[in-house]
Amino acid sequence: MIAAVFPLDRWIAGRLGLGGAPLDRAAIEAWQMDCLRQTLDWARGRSAFYRRHLSSLDGAPPRSLADFAEYPFTTAADIQADPLQFLCLSQGDISRVVTLDTSGTTGLPKRIFFTGEDQEVTLGFFEHGLRQMAGPGDKVMILLPGDRPGGVGDLLSRAIRRLDATPVPVGISQDAKAVAELGARNAASLLIGIPVQVLAVARHWRAMGLPRDCLRRVLLCSDNISEAVCAEIAALLDCEIFRDWGMTEMGYGGGVDCIAHDGYHLQEADFLFEVVDPRSGRPLPPEALGEVVFTTLTRRGMPLIRYRTGDLARLVEDPCPCGSALRRLDRIETRKTGLVSLSGGDISMAALDDALFEIPGIADFSASLLREGRSPILRIEVFQRTRAEGRPGLDAMALQSAVMEALDSIPVMRRSSDVAIEVVLRPDMMPVSRGKRMIRLEEGT
């Protein structure tokens, strides 16, 4: 056992009114069922959407999670159709509205509404999740959007100040070299950011010989977290890697790993999490891969009931070495909407990341599938590493060969013999995007 008390346990125990008593599963589950019944009553009485959506049910509160599994799901398309129908309070009670552009067929954006209390919950989650990574006097660089009040970067900055640490907001930067120099100049002890961007910063930091004594930890979030990327960042910066999982619909904070690094500890005071079969919707047992579904438990402005995230993962059954009572979610393997069907099965950007980022010559890459007649083409645009990043890697021919070999190591690709591979080398740097890394679908003419 790791001799430490996970900070989130203390915070959640306080949320549950346990005083100085330790957090345990019985207390968590009792709290969740009580909050769930209140949320269902509130949503039925206040939300036009849920009044209709739950009308086929008899109105009796669920007696167990098995009962709750019979409730209908909420989807992104439901929110896109009319987000105002979800509101349970007046718009004057809402302090933050986030508009999310989507890649779905309707093209309609999703609008998510948060009250001040909702954002305070996120602040608490960030503060206590970060307590294992930073403390008084530390400088924390935030490589995430932070230009809007109530956005993820702003909330992180506010949480970091609660730790008596100093936030250094950077935002999404196209200049990894400048970010590395800024981090060294500020003696940053923690970097928070998107995996691929942090990797670029780490490569420049190491290549320029910048001091690394102060930099102890990195927190990766907001996109697929490849094992290959984690390993390289840890080796380049000689630091400990933490991971965070969340999404805008839940207010950014869903789960974070502890010093045992054995899965995301879930934010169970304010969310009820399930893993269901993506096709049938039936609940799955721990360790089975399925779609993550969450229900808000304390939200009053825009509650969400059995919201399908599209993220595919497993609930971990074994106790964590840190001793936490919180359930854990294993690595997010991919998004359901991010899967691309080939003749040999489905493939995701996460699978490509794991295979290709192990190649020393690759700084970044994009992927697109061109469907043209009967011969689909998987186009990989590789952005090559430069001397400024420490090691230019392989020459063009060797790099193309390494990409082909790496793709062949993916079982789905081996089984998809009808898919042509096109590798395009780019000497320039790939623009850093705020969106999720995905395989783009293109239709031929």
C-alpha positions in Angstrom: 0.0 0.0 0.0 1.1 3.5 -0.7 1.2 5.4 2.6 -0.8 8.5 1.6 -4.4 9.7 1.8 -5.7 10.7 -1.7 -6.7 14.4 -1.5 -9.9 13.8 -3.4 -11.1 11.4 -0.8 -10.8 14.0 1.9 -12.7 16.6 -0.2 -15.5 14.2 -1.2 -15.8 13.0 2.4 -16.4 16.6 3.3 -19.0 17.0 0.5 -20.8 13.9 1.9 -20.8 15.4 5.5 -18.7 12.6 7.0 -16.7 15.0 9.2 -13.4 13.3 10.1 -14.6 9.8 9.2 -12.8 8.1 6.3 -14.6 7.8 2.9 -16.1 4.4 2.2 -18.2 2.8 -0.5 -21.3 2.5 1.6 -21.3 6.3 2.3 -20.7 7.1 -1.4 -23.4 4.8 -2.7 -26.0 6.1 -0.1 -25.2 9.7 -1.1 -25.5 8.9 -4.8 -28.9 7.2 -4.5 -30.2 10.1 -2.4 -28.9 12.7 -4.8 -30.1 10.7 -7.8 -33.7 10.7 -6.5 -33.6 14.4 -5.8 -32.1 15.1 -9.3 -34.8 13.0 -11.0 -37.6 14.9 -9.1 -36.0 18.2 -9.9 -35.5 17.5 -13.6 -39.0 16.2 -14.0 -40.5 19.2 -12.4 -38.3 21.9 -14.0 -37.0 20.8 -17.3 -39.3 20.7 -20.3 -37.0 18.1 -22.0 -37.0 15.7 -19.0 -40.7 16.2 -18.4 -41.3 14.6 -21.9 -38.3 12.3 -21.9 -39.2 10.6 -18.6 -43.0 10.6 -19.2 -43.2 6.9 -19.9 -41.9 6.1 -16.4 -44.3 5.8 -13.5 -42.6 8.5 -11.5 -41.6 6.3 -8.6 -37.9 6.8 -7.6 -35.5 4.0 -8.6 -34.8 1.7 -5.7 -31.4 0.6 -7.0 -29.0 1.1 -9.8 -30.6 -1.8 -11.6 -33.9 0.1 -11.6 -32.1 3.2 -12.9 -30.6 1.2 -15.8 -34.1 1.2 -17.3 -34.2 5.0 -17.6 -33.6 6.4 -21.1 -30.3 7.9 -22.2 -29.6 11.5 -22.9 -27.5 12.1 -26.0 -25.6 15.0 -27.6 -28.2 15.2 -30.3 -30.9 15.9 -27.6 -28.9 18.9 -26.4 -28.2 20.1 -29.9 -31.9 20.0 -30.8 -32.8 22.6 -28.1 -30.5 23.2 -25.1 -32.9 25.6 -23.5 -35.3 22.8 -22.9 -32.9 21.3 -20.4 -32.8 24.4 -18.2 -34.3 24.1 -14.7 -33.5 27.6 -13.7 -33.9 31.0 -15.4 -31.1 32.1 -17.6 -30.4 34.9 -15.1 -29.2 32.1 -12.7 -26.6 30.9 -15.2 -23.1 32.2 -14.9 -21.4 30.4 -17.7 -22.5 29.1 -21.2 -20.2 27.0 -23.3 -21.0 26.5 -27.0 -19.4 23.4 -28.5 -19.1 23.0 -32.2 -19.7 19.4 -33.3 -18.7 17.3 -36.3 -22.1 15.5 -36.4 -24.4 15.4 -39.4 -26.7 18.2 -38.2 -23.9 20.7 -37.7 -25.8 22.2 -34.7 -23.7 23.3 -31.8 -24.2 22.1 -28.2 -24.7 24.7 -25.5 -24.0 23.7 -21.9 -25.2 25.9 -19.0 -23.4 26.2 -15.6 -24.4 28.0 -12.4 -21.8 29.5 -10.1 -22.3 26.5 -7.8 -21.5 24.1 -10.7 -18.2 26.0 -11.3 -17.4 25.9 -7.6 -17.6 22.1 -7.8 -15.1 22.1 -10.6 -12.8 24.4 -8.7 -12.9 22.0 -5.8 -12.1 19.0 -8.0 -9.2 20.8 -9.6 -7.8 22.1 -6.3 -7.8 18.7 -4.6 -6.8 16.8 -7.7 -3.8 19.1 -8.0 -2.7 18.9 -4.4 -0.7 15.7 -5.2 1.1 17.6 -7.9 1.8 21.2 -6.7 1.9 23.2 -3.5 2.9 26.5 -1.9 5.5 28.4 -3.9 5.3 26.3 -7.1 4.9 27.7 -10.6 2.4 25.9 -12.8 2.3 26.4 -16.6 -1.1 25.9 -18.1 -1.0 25.1 -21.9 -4.8 25.2 -22.3 -7.3 27.9 -23.4 -7.6 30.4 -20.6 -8.8 33.6 -22.2 -12.4 33.4 -21.0 -13.6 33.7 -17.4 -15.0 30.3 -16.3 -13.1 28.4 -19.0 -10.9 25.5 -18.2 -7.7 27.5 -18.1 -9.2 30.2 -15.9 -10.6 27.6 -13.5 -7.2 25.9 -13.3 -5.6 29.2 -12.5 -8.0 29.9 -9.7 -7.6 26.4 -8.3 -3.8 26.7 -8.4 -3.9 30.0 -6.4 -5.9 28.2 -3.7 -2.8 26.0 -3.3 -0.7 29.1 -2.7 1.0 28.3 -6.0 1.4 30.6 -9.0 -0.3 29.9 -12.3 1.5 30.8 -15.5 -1.2 30.7 -18.2 0.1 30.2 -21.7 -2.9 29.0 -23.7 -2.6 27.0 -27.0 0.7 28.0 -28.4 2.2 27.3 -31.9 5.7 28.0 -30.6 6.9 25.1 -28.5 10.4 26.4 -28.2 9.2 29.7 -26.7 7.0 27.8 -24.3 10.0 25.7 -23.1 12.1 28.8 -22.6 9.2 30.4 -20.6 8.9 27.3 -18.5 12.6 27.2 -17.7 12.7 31.0 -17.0 9.8 30.7 -14.6 11.3 27.5 -12.9 7.9 25.8 -13.5 7.5 22.7 -11.4 4.3 21.4 -13.2 3.1 21.6 -16.8 -0.5 21.1 -17.7 -1.6 20.6 -21.3 -2.6 18.6 -24.3 -0.3 15.6 -24.8 1.1 16.3 -28.2 1.8 20.0 -27.4 3.5 19.0 -24.1 5.6 16.5 -26.1 6.8 19.2 -28.4 7.7 21.5 -25.5 9.5 18.6 -23.8 11.6 17.9 -26.9 12.7 21.6 -27.2 13.3 21.8 -23.4 15.7 18.9 -23.6 17.3 19.8 -26.9 18.2 23.3 -25.6 19.7 22.0 -22.4 17.3 24.0 -20.3 17.4 23.3 -16.5 15.0 20.6 -15.5 15.7 20.4 -11.8 12.5 22.3 -10.8 10.2 20.5 -13.3 8.9 17.5 -11.3 5.5 16.7 -12.8 3.3 16.9 -15.9 -0.5 16.6 -16.1 -1.9 15.5 -19.5 -5.5 16.1 -20.4 -8.0 17.2 -23.0 -7.2 14.5 -25.6 -6.1 10.9 -26.2 -3.2 10.2 -23.9 -0.9 7.8 -25.8 1.4 5.5 -23.8 4.2 6.3 -26.2 3.8 10.0 -25.7 3.8 9.6 -21.9 6.9 7.5 -22.0 8.8 10.0 -24.1 7.8 13.0 -22.1 8.8 11.3 -18.8 12.2 10.3 -20.3 12.9 13.8 -21.8 12.0 15.8 -18.7 12.8 13.1 -16.1 9.4 13.8 -14.5 6.3 12.1 -13.1 3.3 11.9 -15.5 -0.3 12.4 -14.2 -3.5 12.1 -16.3 -6.8 13.8 -16.1 -10.1 12.9 -17.8 -13.2 15.1 -18.2 -15.4 16.7 -20.8 -17.1 20.1 -21.1 -20.6 18.6 -20.5 -19.5 17.5 -17.0 -17.7 20.8 -16.3 -14.3 19.5 -17.2 -13.6 17.4 -14.1 -14.4 13.7 -14.3 -11.5 11.8 -12.9 -7.7 12.1 -12.2 -5.1 9.5 -11.4 -3.2 9.4 -8.1 0.4 8.7 -7.3 -0.2 5.0 -8.0 -1.0 5.8 -11.6 -3.5 3.0 -11.9 -6.6 4.6 -13.5 -8.7 7.7 -13.1 -10.3 8.2 -9.6 -13.8 9.3 -10.4 -15.6 12.4 -9.0 -18.4 10.4 -7.4 -19.8 13.1 -5.1 -21.3 14.9 -8.1 -21.6 12.3 -10.8 -22.9 8.7 -11.1 -20.9 6.8 -13.7 -21.9 3.7 -15.6 -20.3 1.7 -18.4 -22.8 0.3 -21.0 -22.7 -1.8 -24.1 -22.4 0.8 -26.9 -25.0 -1.1 -29.0 -27.6 -2.5 -26.6 -27.1 0.1 -23.9 -27.2 -2.6 -21.2 -24.9 -2.1 -18.2 -21.6 -3.9 -18.3 -19.6 -5.5 -15.4 -16.3 -4.0 -14.3 -13.3 -4.7 -16.6 -15.6 -4.9 -19.7 -15.0 -2.3 -22.4 -18.0 -0.1 -23.1 -19.3 3.5 -23.4 -19.0 5.7 -20.3 -22.3 7.3 -19.2 -22.8 9.8 -16.5 -25.6 11.4 -14.5 -25.2 14.7 -12.7 -26.1 14.5 -9.0 -25.9 18.0 -7.7 -26.5 20.2 -10.7 -29.6 22.5 -10.6 -29.2 24.6 -13.7 -28.8 21.9 -16.4 -28.9 18.4 -15.0 -28.0 15.6 -17.4 -29.5 12.1 -16.8 -27.7 9.0 -18.3 -25.7 11.2 -20.7 -23.8 9.1 -23.3 -20.3 10.5 -23.5 -19.1 8.5 -26.5 -15.9 7.6 -24.6 -15.0 3.9 -24.5 -13.3 2.6 -21.3 -13.4 0.1 -18.5 -14.3 0.4 -14.9 -11.5 -1.0 -12.8 -12.5 -3.5 -10.1 -9.3 -4.1 -8.1 -8.6 -1.7 -5.2 -6.1 1.1 -5.9 -2.8 0.8 -4.1 -3.4 4.3 -2.8 -6.3 3.1 -0.7 -8.9 5.4 -2.1 -12.5 4.5 -1.8 -13.3 6.1 -5.2 -14.1 4.0 -8.2 -11.6 4.1 -11.1 -11.9 4.3 -14.8 -9.2 2.8 -16.9 -7.6 4.6 -19.8 -10.1 6.1 -22.3 -9.4 3.9 -25.3 -11.1 6.0 -27.9 -14.3 7.8 -28.7 -17.2 5.9 -30.3 -17.6 8.6 -32.8 -13.9 8.5 -33.5 -13.9 4.9 -34.7 -13.4 4.5 -38.5 -14.6 1.2 -40.0 -12.2 -0.7 -42.2 -12.7 -4.2 -43.7 -10.7 -5.7 -40.9 -12.5 -3.9 -38.1 -12.6 -0.5 -36.5 -9.6 1.7 -36.0 -9.1 4.9 -34.0 -6.7 7.8 -33.7 -5.6 6.4 -30.3 -4.4 3.2 -32.0 -2.4 5.3 -34.6 -1.0 7.5 -31.8 0.3 4.4 -29.9 1.9 3.0 -32.9 3.4 6.0 -34.7 4.6 8.2 -31.8 7.2 5.5 -31.0 9.0 6.4 -34.2 11.8 8.8 -33.4 11.5 11.0 -36.5 7.8 12.0 -36.0 7.0 15.3 -34.4 3.3 15.0 -35.1 0.9 13.5 -37.7 -2.6 13.8 -39.0 -4.7 11.0 -40.5 -7.5 10.9 -43.0 -9.4 8.1 -44.7 -10.4 8.8 -48.3 -13.2 6.6 -49.5 -13.0 6.5 -53.3 -14.9 3.6 -54.9 -13.9 0.3 -53.6 -10.3 1.3 -52.6 -10.2 3.3 -49.4 -6.9 5.2 -48.8 -5.5 5.9 -45.4 -3.4 9.1 -45.7 -0.9 9.8 -42.9 0.7 13.2 -43.1 3.8 13.1 -41.0 5.4 16.2 -39.6 9.1 15.5 -39.2 11.2 16.4 -36.2 13.8 19.1 -36.8 17.3 19.6 -35.4 15.9 22.2 -33.0 13.8 19.4 -31.4 16.9 17.5 -30.5 17.1 14.6 -32.9 16.0 15.0 -36.5 15.4 11.3 -36.5 15.3 9.2 -39.7 15.8 10.2 -43.3 12.8 10.4 -45.6 13.0 6.9 -46.9 13.6 5.3 -43.5 10.8 7.3 -41.9 8.3 6.2 -44.6 9.4 2.6 -44.1 9.1 3.0 -40.3 5.5 4.3 -40.6 4.5 1.4 -42.8 5.9 -1.1 -40.4 4.2 0.6 -37.4 0.9 0.6 -39.2 1.4 -3.1 -40.0 1.8 -3.8 -36.3 -1.8 -2.8 -35.7 -4.0 -5.9 -36.1 -6.9 -4.1 -37.7 -4.5 -2.7 -40.4 -3.1 -6.2 -41.1 -6.6 -7.6 -41.6 -7.6 -4.7 -43.9 -5.6 -5.7 -46.9 -7.9 -3.7 -49.2 -6.8 -0.3 -47.6 -4.1 1.5 -49.5 -1.6 3.5 -47.4 -0.3 6.9 -48.4 2.5 8.5 -46.3 3.1 12.2 -46.9 6.1 13.8 -45.2 5.9 17.5 -44.1 9.0 19.4 -43.0 7.0 22.1 -41.4 5.3 22.0 -38.0 1.7 20.9 -37.7 -0.5 23.6 -36.4 -1.7 23.0 -32.8 -5.5 22.5 -32.8 -7.9 23.0 -29.9 -10.1 20.1 -31.2 -9.8 16.4 -30.5 -7.4 14.4 -32.6 -9.5 12.3 -35.0 -9.2 10.4 -38.3 -10.8 12.7 -40.8 -13.2 11.1 -43.3 -13.1 12.4 -46.9 -15.3 11.3 -49.8 -13.7 10.9 -53.2 -15.2 12.4 -56.3 
